[in-house]
């Protein structure tokens, strides 16, 4: 008999509790320690029983529920499954005894779970630190612990104490392992690592702390003294882990210093490599420790309420002032350490961003899971990893939307036709795959027509004649025109433009347009400063800067007002135009040495924001229908420009290296001895290619995804012009008699025949 007779005696346990207690006791039996399959069955049964108990508890609190529709006892409702598991370890007599104890009547399930014995619960907790179990088994253990606390909060302190003890015992061996990893490079190849159990225990602990600090609950789940004591245990865990994090940082620094590691981890924040770098063998053994560090920073702070909490909140507001004074003082003493912990996160991410980004490149899903806290300090995430995260989120929406979006436009009225056909569509409709038809043309859209639609439409939108945007500074960047009010329904058009830019990002298309730095900041929700005026009006910026750097007492005669816009003076009668006051009564308030900083801030706010606020708001209404603010906000303004407009410079060597050739060896003159076009001609051919992707020409998109630029020999008359198949990124070149003739025909095709689709 594998079960002690004492286990089967019901005199020490209420009816209904004995069966659950005995199921927990089976976790210590040799059969379940040897057989992972049997252990998973037992854990699954425990999980089902607790689920049923929770449902019954919830239904009993629901006045609209009918008691007759619920099982009489959650510990009875799964007796069939229970028999299957227990029968593997007990004789027929034992099983009948357990079933008898399980088939008790109307006992309250909450009372049963509240009175479970401590040794069996400690046994359940210990499984998380035990080696050799399956991932499914560990997940089931964590789920059972979390669900037990949800329905029987009285066990929360016990579980936290047990898991805290496991962390304390694991920390010493884990710290020593990291020291060995750092000192001996080949030690990384060891398959035995303590990082995984540390991560498991901390993840389970974090889920309990989230329940403990759940502010959505009407009342805290523990009495004041136990609540405070549990939080105190969490602080002790944080203190105990400090040596581990220090050794982790030392280990990573040594890994990064390996001579073969540096070139693999190096990355450009502007033009990332298209290949995934290889980490030194065994480096993955360090990953669970890094994940553990992030779990601790994100969730194991009594002053924070779980994932997604902003760093700025550090008060321990969940602790009642009436708690025990001694424990309360300890918690209060720790309150200031929350800031230190956030500072530790920032310091760690900045110091080891090289390795962290290398891990993300190999597994982009980390940013959505254990590395998600890095999204709150996105300046430490390399641009290529941000872009991969962004594209993955967008792709998820694409995959769940299958209705196509078809439009038919006339080239001469592309803005009006596009506006009329898209402005009434819902945001959900706009997420469909776009298909464009140019009226009067034979082209079938397999990607090329859509790309041209984006390019042609953007040219018209940002043309000065449309009155929507105006160029500033060097005449190459755009921002909303403050006088767009003279365009009929101008705010509706700005919302349409926001939709177009958002749709281009959503579809992974690039636009041949660049905004001012301040407008990118508005898209990102970042506050503009007077420094952003430099890109709009360099001379005015110099004047403001001089004002701030020098004493202006009795020098400048300025008030808190701005002269009326010259264009408005022309469009209105002068009597209708007044100066704009930066503050109420501003034209009567002088700018002095004491208030000049306020003046500069208000001037910048007016010129960059207030004067075009309606246009900005309308644009953002359309843009955010497709691109959520929190998703785009991980980029900074320069990265957003790259995301919208692609690379500003053309790398001809990159074009040459990523061009495929077919049949061109038969062309004698235009090609070099290797059978490839020379660089000057490739530069001219570049004009036939859309904007270059951020990854370079190797990432050009075709009808079926990534497709390199191709040059094919076209058979026919040498008088024919080159022809392009934009859906395939393909250029067909006839066999011309000379290099000069090829160059002439290319330029003619580029300048005179670069619009329109048809079959010739």
NUKOL-30670 format. One record per residue (C-alpha): x, y, z. Coordinates in steps of 0.5 Angstrom, whole numbers, padded with zeros to 4 digits, always signed. Layout:
BEGIN
XYZ/...
END
This chain:
BEGIN
+0000+0000+0000/+0003+0007-0002/-0001+0011+0002/+0000+0012+0009/-0007+0010+0013/-0006+0016+0017/-0008+0020+0010/-0014+0016+0009/-0017+0018+0016/-0022+0023+0016/-0022+0025+0023/-0017+0030+0022/-0020+0033+0016/-0027+0035+0014/-0031+0031+0009/-0029+0033+0002/-0022+0036+0005/-0019+0029+0006/-0019+0027-0002/-0016+0033-0004/-0011+0033+0001/-0009+0026-0001/-0009+0028-0008/-0003+0033-0006/+0000+0028-0002/+0001+0023-0008/+0006+0029-0011/+0011+0026-0006/+0010+0019-0008/+0015+0015-0012/+0011+0013-0018/+0009+0021-0019/+0017+0023-0018/+0019+0018-0023/+0013+0019-0028/+0012+0025-0031/+0006+0023-0035/+0003+0021-0028/+0005+0027-0025/+0002+0031-0031/-0005+0027-0030/-0005+0029-0022/-0003+0036-0023/-0009+0037-0029/-0014+0034-0024/-0012+0038-0018/-0013+0044-0023/-0020+0042-0026/-0022+0041-0018/-0020+0048-0017/-0023+0051-0023/-0030+0047-0021/-0029+0050-0014/-0028+0057-0017/-0034+0057-0021/-0038+0054-0016/-0036+0060-0011/-0037+0065-0016/-0044+0062-0018/-0046+0062-0010/-0044+0070-0010/-0049+0071-0016/-0056+0072-0014/-0058+0070-0021/-0055+0063-0021/-0059+0057-0019/-0056+0052-0014/-0059+0046-0018/-0055+0047-0024/-0049+0047-0020/-0045+0040-0018/-0046+0039-0011/-0039+0039-0009/-0033+0041-0014/-0029+0036-0010/-0034+0031-0013/-0036+0033-0020/-0029+0030-0022/-0029+0023-0019/-0029+0019-0025/-0022+0023-0027/-0020+0022-0020/-0021+0015-0020/-0016+0014-0026/-0011+0018-0023/-0011+0015-0016/-0012+0008-0018/-0005+0008-0021/-0002+0008-0014/-0007+0005-0009/-0011-0002-0008/-0018-0003-0010/-0020-0002-0002/-0016+0005-0002/-0019+0008-0008/-0026+0006-0005/-0024+0010+0001/-0022+0016-0003/-0028+0016-0007/-0032+0015-0001/-0029+0021+0002/-0030+0025-0005/-0037+0024-0005/-0039+0028+0001/-0045+0032+0000/-0046+0040+0000/-0040+0042+0004/-0038+0049+0002/-0032+0049-0003/-0028+0055+0000/-0028+0052+0007/-0025+0046+0004/-0020+0049+0000/-0018+0054+0006/-0017+0049+0011/-0012+0045+0007/-0006+0042+0011/+0001+0046+0011/+0006+0040+0009/+0002+0038+0003/+0002+0046+0000/+0009+0046+0002/+0010+0040-0002/+0006+0043-0008/+0011+0049-0008/+0017+0045-0008/+0016+0042-0015/+0018+0049-0018/+0025+0048-0016/+0025+0041-0017/+0029+0039-0024/+0027+0034-0029/+0020+0036-0030/+0016+0038-0036/+0015+0045-0038/+0007+0043-0038/+0008+0040-0031/+0011+0047-0028/+0006+0051-0032/+0000+0047-0028/+0004+0048-0022/+0004+0055-0022/-0003+0055-0025/-0006+0051-0019/-0002+0056-0014/-0005+0062-0017/-0012+0059-0017/-0012+0057-0010/-0010+0064-0008/-0015+0067-0012/-0021+0063-0009/-0017+0062-0002/-0013+0068-0001/-0011+0065+0006/-0005+0061+0003/-0002+0067+0000/+0003+0068+0005/+0005+0061+0006/+0006+0060-0002/+0010+0067-0002/+0014+0064+0004/+0016+0058+0001/+0017+0061-0006/+0022+0066-0002/+0025+0060+0001/+0027+0057-0006/+0029+0063-0008/+0034+0064-0003/+0037+0057-0003/+0037+0057-0011/+0041+0064-0011/+0048+0061-0008/+0049+0056-0013/+0046+0061-0019/+0051+0066-0017/+0057+0061-0017/+0054+0058-0024/+0055+0065-0027/+0062+0067-0024/+0064+0060-0027/+0061+0062-0034/+0064+0069-0034/+0071+0066-0032/+0071+0060-0036/+0069+0061-0043/+0068+0054-0045/+0063+0053-0038/+0058+0056-0042/+0057+0050-0046/+0055+0046-0040/+0048+0044-0040/+0046+0044-0033/+0044+0051-0031/+0040+0054-0025/+0037+0059-0029/+0031+0056-0031/+0029+0054-0024/+0030+0061-0021/+0026+0064-0027/+0020+0059-0026/+0020+0061-0018/+0020+0068-0019/+0015+0068-0025/+0010+0064-0020/+0012+0069-0014/+0010+0075-0019/+0003+0072-0021/+0002+0072-0013/+0005+0079-0012/+0000+0081-0018/-0006+0078-0014/-0004+0081-0007/-0003+0088-0010/-0009+0088-0015/-0012+0095-0014/-0018+0093-0018/-0021+0088-0012/-0026+0092-0008/-0022+0090-0002/-0015+0087+0000/-0015+0079+0000/-0011+0079+0006/-0011+0082+0013/-0007+0088+0014/-0002+0084+0018/-0001+0078+0014/-0001+0083+0008/+0004+0087+0010/+0008+0081+0012/+0008+0078+0005/+0010+0085+0002/+0016+0085+0007/+0018+0078+0005/+0018+0080-0002/+0023+0086+0000/+0027+0081+0003/+0027+0077-0004/+0030+0083-0007/+0035+0084-0003/+0037+0077-0003/+0038+0077-0011/+0042+0083-0011/+0049+0079-0011/+0046+0075-0017/+0044+0081-0021/+0051+0084-0020/+0054+0077-0022/+0050+0077-0028/+0052+0084-0030/+0059+0081-0029/+0058+0075-0033/+0055+0079-0039/+0061+0084-0039/+0066+0078-0040/+0062+0075-0045/+0061+0081-0049/+0069+0082-0049/+0070+0076-0052/+0074+0077-0059/+0069+0073-0063/+0063+0076-0060/+0064+0084-0061/+0063+0084-0069/+0057+0079-0068/+0053+0084-0063/+0055+0090-0067/+0049+0093-0070/+0047+0100-0073/+0042+0104-0071/+0040+0107-0078/+0042+0101-0083/+0042+0094-0079/+0044+0088-0082/+0039+0083-0085/+0043+0077-0082/+0042+0075-0075/+0048+0075-0071/+0051+0068-0068/+0052+0069-0061/+0058+0065-0058/+0056+0058-0056/+0052+0057-0050/+0050+0064-0049/+0043+0062-0048/+0045+0059-0041/+0045+0066-0039/+0038+0068-0042/+0034+0065-0036/+0038+0070-0031/+0036+0076-0035/+0029+0074-0036/+0029+0073-0028/+0032+0080-0027/+0026+0083-0032/+0021+0079-0028/+0024+0082-0021/+0024+0089-0024/+0017+0089-0027/+0013+0085-0022/+0016+0084-0015/+0016+0091-0012/+0010+0092-0007/+0010+0099-0009/+0008+0097-0016/+0002+0093-0018/+0004+0088-0023/+0006+0089-0031/+0005+0095-0035/+0007+0100-0029/+0010+0106-0030/+0017+0108-0027/+0015+0114-0024/+0010+0111-0018/+0014+0109-0012/+0009+0110-0007/+0007+0104-0003/+0000+0106-0003/-0003+0099-0002/+0000+0098+0005/-0005+0100+0010/-0003+0105+0015/-0006+0101+0021/-0001+0095+0020/+0003+0093+0025/+0008+0098+0027/+0015+0095+0026/+0013+0091+0020/+0010+0098+0017/+0017+0101+0019/+0021+0096+0015/+0016+0097+0009/+0017+0104+0009/+0024+0104+0009/+0024+0100+0003/+0020+0105-0001/+0025+0109-0003/+0029+0103-0006/+0023+0103-0012/+0027+0108-0015/+0034+0105-0014/+0031+0099-0017/+0028+0102-0023/+0035+0106-0024/+0038+0099-0024/+0034+0097-0030/+0036+0103-0034/+0043+0102-0032/+0043+0094-0034/+0039+0096-0040/+0044+0101-0042/+0050+0097-0040/+0048+0091-0044/+0044+0093-0049/+0049+0090-0054/+0047+0083-0052/+0040+0084-0050/+0039+0086-0057/+0043+0080-0060/+0038+0076-0056/+0032+0080-0059/+0035+0079-0066/+0035+0071-0065/+0028+0071-0062/+0024+0077-0063/+0018+0074-0059/+0022+0076-0053/+0020+0083-0053/+0013+0081-0052/+0014+0076-0047/+0020+0077-0042/+0023+0083-0045/+0017+0087-0045/+0020+0092-0040/+0025+0094-0045/+0019+0097-0049/+0018+0102-0043/+0026+0104-0044/+0026+0104-0052/+0032+0108-0053/+0036+0102-0051/+0033+0097-0057/+0036+0098-0063/+0032+0100-0069/+0032+0094-0073/+0029+0090-0067/+0024+0096-0066/+0022+0095-0073/+0021+0087-0072/+0017+0088-0066/+0012+0093-0070/+0012+0089-0076/+0010+0083-0072/+0004+0087-0069/+0002+0089-0075/+0002+0083-0078/-0002+0080-0073/-0008+0085-0075/-0007+0083-0082/-0007+0076-0081/-0014+0077-0078/-0017+0081-0083/-0019+0078-0090/-0023+0083-0093/-0020+0086-0099/-0020+0094-0100/-0021+0096-0107/-0021+0103-0110/-0021+0105-0118/-0018+0112-0119/-0016+0117-0125/-0009+0119-0125/-0011+0126-0126/-0016+0126-0120/-0012+0121-0116/-0013+0126-0110/-0020+0127-0110/-0022+0120-0112/-0018+0117-0107/-0021+0121-0102/-0028+0120-0104/-0027+0112-0104/-0023+0112-0097/-0026+0117-0093/-0033+0113-0091/-0029+0107-0090/-0029+0104-0083/-0022+0103-0080/-0023+0096-0080/-0024+0096-0088/-0018+0100-0088/-0014+0094-0085/-0016+0090-0091/-0011+0088-0097/-0011+0094-0102/-0012+0093-0109/-0011+0099-0114/-0014+0100-0121/-0012+0106-0125/-0018+0107-0130/-0017+0107-0137/-0011+0102-0136/-0010+0095-0137/-0005+0094-0131/-0007+0089-0126/-0005+0090-0119/+0000+0085-0116/+0003+0090-0112/+0006+0095-0117/+0000+0099-0118/-0001+0100-0110/+0006+0102-0110/+0005+0107-0115/-0001+0110-0112/+0002+0111-0106/+0008+0115-0109/+0003+0119-0114/-0002+0121-0108/+0003+0123-0104/+0006+0128-0109/-0001+0131-0110/-0002+0131-0102/+0004+0135-0101/+0004+0139-0107/+0003+0147-0105/-0003+0147-0109/-0007+0143-0105/-0006+0148-0099/-0005+0142-0094/+0002+0142-0093/+0008+0147-0093/+0015+0146-0094/+0020+0150-0089/+0027+0151-0088/+0031+0147-0094/+0024+0147-0098/+0025+0139-0097/+0021+0138-0091/+0013+0139-0090/+0009+0141-0084/+0001+0142-0084/+0000+0149-0087/-0003+0154-0082/-0007+0157-0087/-0010+0150-0090/-0017+0153-0088/-0018+0156-0095/-0018+0149-0097/-0025+0146-0097/-0026+0141-0092/-0019+0142-0090/-0020+0138-0083/-0023+0132-0087/-0017+0132-0092/-0012+0132-0086/-0016+0126-0083/-0015+0123-0090/-0008+0124-0090/-0007+0121-0083/-0010+0115-0086/-0006+0114-0092/+0000+0115-0088/-0002+0110-0083/-0004+0105-0088/+0003+0106-0092/+0006+0104-0085/+0001+0098-0084/+0002+0095-0091/+0010+0096-0090/+0010+0101-0096/+0015+0107-0096/+0013+0114-0098/+0017+0119-0102/+0016+0125-0097/+0020+0128-0090/+0016+0131-0085/+0019+0137-0080/+0022+0134-0074/+0017+0137-0070/+0011+0134-0074/+0014+0127-0073/+0014+0129-0065/+0007+0130-0066/+0006+0123-0069/+0009+0120-0063/+0006+0124-0058/+0013+0128-0056/+0013+0135-0053/+0016+0140-0058/+0022+0145-0056/+0025+0151-0058/+0030+0147-0061/+0025+0144-0066/+0025+0151-0069/+0032+0151-0072/+0029+0146-0078/+0024+0151-0080/+0027+0158-0079/+0034+0157-0077/+0035+0165-0076/+0029+0166-0072/+0032+0160-0068/+0039+0163-0067/+0035+0169-0064/+0032+0165-0059/+0038+0162-0057/+0042+0168-0057/+0036+0171-0052/+0037+0165-0047/+0044+0166-0047/+0045+0173-0046/+0042+0178-0041/+0037+0182-0045/+0035+0187-0039/+0034+0194-0043/+0036+0191-0050/+0030+0188-0053/+0023+0191-0053/+0018+0185-0054/+0012+0183-0051/+0008+0176-0050/+0005+0177-0057/+0007+0175-0064/+0005+0179-0070/+0000+0177-0075/+0001+0172-0080/+0003+0176-0087/-0001+0171-0091/-0007+0173-0087/-0006+0180-0088/-0006+0179-0095/-0013+0175-0095/-0016+0179-0089/-0017+0186-0089/-0012+0189-0084/-0017+0191-0079/-0019+0184-0078/-0012+0182-0076/-0010+0182-0069/-0003+0180-0066/-0003+0173-0063/-0003+0174-0055/+0002+0168-0052/-0002+0169-0045/-0008+0173-0043/-0006+0180-0044/+0000+0179-0047/+0001+0185-0051/+0002+0189-0045/+0007+0184-0041/+0014+0186-0043/+0019+0180-0044/+0025+0181-0039/+0031+0177-0036/+0026+0173-0031/+0021+0171-0036/+0025+0170-0042/+0025+0162-0042/+0017+0162-0041/+0017+0167-0047/+0021+0162-0051/+0017+0156-0049/+0011+0159-0051/+0013+0162-0058/+0016+0155-0060/+0009+0152-0057/+0005+0157-0062/+0009+0156-0068/+0010+0149-0068/+0003+0147-0064/-0002+0152-0063/-0002+0155-0070/-0003+0148-0073/-0007+0144-0067/-0013+0143-0071/-0009+0140-0077/-0005+0136-0072/-0011+0133-0069/-0015+0131-0075/-0009+0128-0078/-0008+0124-0072/-0015+0122-0072/-0014+0118-0078/-0007+0116-0077/-0009+0112-0070/-0015+0109-0073/-0009+0104-0076/-0003+0105-0072/-0004+0105-0064/+0000+0111-0061/+0003+0106-0056/+0005+0102-0062/+0009+0107-0065/+0011+0111-0059/+0017+0106-0058/+0021+0110-0064/+0024+0117-0064/+0023+0122-0069/+0029+0120-0073/+0027+0113-0073/+0020+0114-0075/+0022+0118-0081/+0026+0112-0083/+0020+0108-0082/+0016+0112-0086/+0020+0114-0092/+0026+0109-0092/+0033+0110-0093/+0035+0117-0096/+0042+0115-0099/+0043+0110-0105/+0048+0105-0104/+0050+0103-0111/+0055+0097-0109/+0048+0094-0105/+0044+0095-0111/+0050+0092-0115/+0051+0086-0110/+0043+0085-0110/+0041+0085-0117/+0040+0078-0121/+0042+0078-0128/+0039+0074-0134/+0041+0073-0141/+0045+0079-0141/+0052+0076-0142/+0049+0076-0150/+0050+0084-0149/+0057+0086-0152/+0058+0093-0150/+0054+0096-0144/+0056+0091-0140/+0063+0089-0136/+0067+0083-0137/+0064+0080-0132/+0057+0081-0135/+0054+0086-0130/+0052+0093-0131/+0057+0098-0129/+0056+0103-0123/+0054+0109-0127/+0048+0105-0131/+0046+0102-0125/+0045+0109-0122/+0040+0111-0127/+0037+0104-0127/+0036+0106-0119/+0031+0111-0122/+0026+0106-0124/+0026+0103-0117/+0021+0105-0111/+0024+0108-0105/+0030+0103-0102/+0028+0099-0096/+0031+0100-0089/+0035+0093-0090/+0037+0095-0097/+0036+0092-0104/+0036+0085-0101/+0029+0087-0098/+0026+0089-0104/+0019+0087-0104/+0015+0083-0110/+0009+0080-0112/+0010+0074-0107/+0015+0077-0102/+0022+0079-0102/+0024+0079-0109/+0031+0082-0111/+0032+0087-0117/+0032+0083-0124/+0035+0085-0130/+0033+0081-0136/+0035+0081-0143/+0029+0083-0148/+0029+0080-0155/+0026+0084-0160/+0028+0091-0164/+0034+0095-0161/+0029+0101-0162/+0024+0099-0156/+0025+0102-0150/+0027+0098-0143/+0020+0096-0140/+0019+0095-0133/+0015+0089-0129/+0014+0093-0122/+0011+0087-0119/+0017+0083-0120/+0022+0088-0119/+0024+0086-0126/+0027+0091-0132/+0028+0088-0139/+0033+0091-0143/+0033+0090-0151/+0040+0089-0154/+0043+0096-0156/+0049+0097-0161/+0052+0101-0156/+0053+0103-0148/+0051+0110-0150/+0045+0108-0154/+0043+0104-0148/+0044+0110-0143/+0040+0114-0148/+0034+0109-0148/+0034+0109-0141/+0034+0116-0139/+0028+0117-0144/+0024+0111-0141/+0025+0114-0134/+0023+0121-0136/+0018+0120-0141/+0015+0114-0140/+0015+0112-0132/+0007+0113-0131/+0002+0108-0134/+0001+0101-0134/-0001+0097-0140/+0001+0091-0145/+0005+0092-0150/
END
